Amino acid sequence: MGSADPRRIGSGVGDASGRELLGTSTSDDTPPIRSHNAALRPGTKLYRIYHALLAGSLNRFEAERIGDHCLHSTVARLQSYGIVIARVNEKVPTNWGKPATVCRYWIPAS
């Protein structure tokens, strides 16, 4: 098995027997299952989060306001398309008086 392009969805993921899982590919010459342009259709959650990250930064509570209830999974999906997303942990206040540690995400300038 050659090294697969990490920008491809699930590239090179297999089980112990070496079989490919979920339609993934271990070949570098195999085209990606779908490009990020096809996935980033206007009106989708992925599109909203991508553009919010381009415009600034988000943590999980801010992402709730634009319809994302599991920001870390959305970030992982964007990264699977080769989009670089930076992150830093931060503490935010809660309704119960103790701070919560969350991750703030953004797309760094190239």
C-alpha positions as CSV (number, residue, x, y, z in Angstrom):
1,M,0.0,0.0,0.0
2,G,1.4,3.4,-1.0
3,S,0.9,6.5,1.1
4,A,-2.5,8.1,0.3
5,D,-3.3,11.8,0.0
6,P,-4.7,12.9,3.4
7,R,-7.0,15.4,1.6
8,R,-9.0,12.5,0.2
9,I,-12.0,11.4,2.2
10,G,-11.0,8.5,4.4
11,S,-7.9,7.9,2.2
12,G,-6.2,4.6,2.9
13,V,-8.4,3.5,5.8
14,G,-8.7,-0.3,6.0
15,D,-9.2,-3.0,8.5
16,A,-6.6,-5.5,9.7
17,S,-6.9,-7.6,6.6
18,G,-6.0,-4.6,4.4
19,R,-9.5,-4.3,2.9
20,E,-10.6,-0.8,2.1
21,L,-13.5,0.5,4.2
22,L,-16.4,2.7,3.1
23,G,-15.3,3.1,-0.5
24,T,-11.9,4.5,0.5
25,S,-8.9,4.4,-1.7
26,T,-5.3,3.5,-1.0
27,S,-4.0,4.5,-4.4
28,D,-2.6,7.9,-5.0
29,D,-3.8,8.0,-8.6
30,T,-7.4,7.4,-7.6
31,P,-9.5,10.6,-7.7
32,P,-11.1,11.8,-4.5
33,I,-14.6,10.6,-3.8
34,R,-15.9,14.1,-4.1
35,S,-14.2,17.5,-4.2
36,H,-14.7,20.0,-1.5
37,N,-16.3,22.3,-4.1
38,A,-19.1,19.8,-4.5
39,A,-19.6,19.5,-0.8
40,L,-19.6,23.2,-0.1
41,R,-22.9,23.9,-1.6
42,P,-24.6,27.2,-0.5
43,G,-27.3,26.6,2.1
44,T,-25.5,23.6,3.7
45,K,-24.1,23.5,7.3
46,L,-20.7,22.8,5.9
47,Y,-20.9,25.9,3.7
48,R,-22.0,28.1,6.6
49,I,-19.2,26.9,8.9
50,Y,-16.6,27.2,6.2
51,H,-17.5,30.8,5.5
52,A,-17.8,31.7,9.2
53,L,-14.2,30.3,9.6
54,L,-13.0,32.4,6.6
55,A,-14.6,35.5,8.1
56,G,-13.3,35.0,11.7
57,S,-13.3,32.2,14.2
58,L,-15.8,30.0,16.0
59,N,-16.1,27.9,19.2
60,R,-18.7,25.2,19.7
61,F,-21.2,27.6,21.4
62,E,-20.9,30.2,18.7
63,A,-21.4,27.5,16.0
64,E,-24.7,26.4,17.7
65,R,-26.2,29.8,16.6
66,I,-25.6,29.0,13.0
67,G,-26.9,25.4,13.2
68,D,-23.8,23.3,14.0
69,H,-24.3,21.1,17.1
70,C,-21.0,19.1,16.7
71,L,-18.4,21.6,15.5
72,H,-15.4,19.3,15.9
73,S,-16.9,16.8,13.5
74,T,-17.6,19.6,10.9
75,V,-14.0,20.8,11.3
76,A,-12.7,17.2,10.7
77,R,-14.8,17.0,7.6
78,L,-13.5,20.3,6.2
79,Q,-9.9,19.1,7.0
80,S,-10.6,15.9,5.1
81,Y,-11.0,18.1,2.0
82,G,-7.5,19.6,2.6
83,I,-8.6,22.8,4.2
84,V,-6.2,23.9,6.9
85,I,-7.9,24.8,10.2
86,A,-6.0,26.2,13.2
87,R,-7.2,25.8,16.7
88,V,-6.5,26.9,20.3
89,N,-8.2,26.0,23.6
90,E,-9.9,28.7,25.5
91,K,-12.0,29.0,28.6
92,V,-15.5,30.4,28.3
93,P,-18.0,31.2,31.0
94,T,-21.0,28.9,31.6
95,N,-24.4,29.4,33.2
96,W,-23.3,27.5,36.3
97,G,-20.4,29.8,37.3
98,K,-17.5,27.5,36.3
99,P,-15.6,28.0,33.0
100,A,-15.7,25.4,30.3
101,T,-12.6,24.7,28.1
102,V,-13.5,24.7,24.4
103,C,-11.6,24.9,21.2
104,R,-11.7,28.0,19.0
105,Y,-11.2,27.2,15.3
106,W,-10.2,29.5,12.3
107,I,-8.8,29.3,8.8
108,P,-5.4,30.9,8.9
109,A,-4.4,33.4,6.2
110,S,-2.2,31.7,3.5
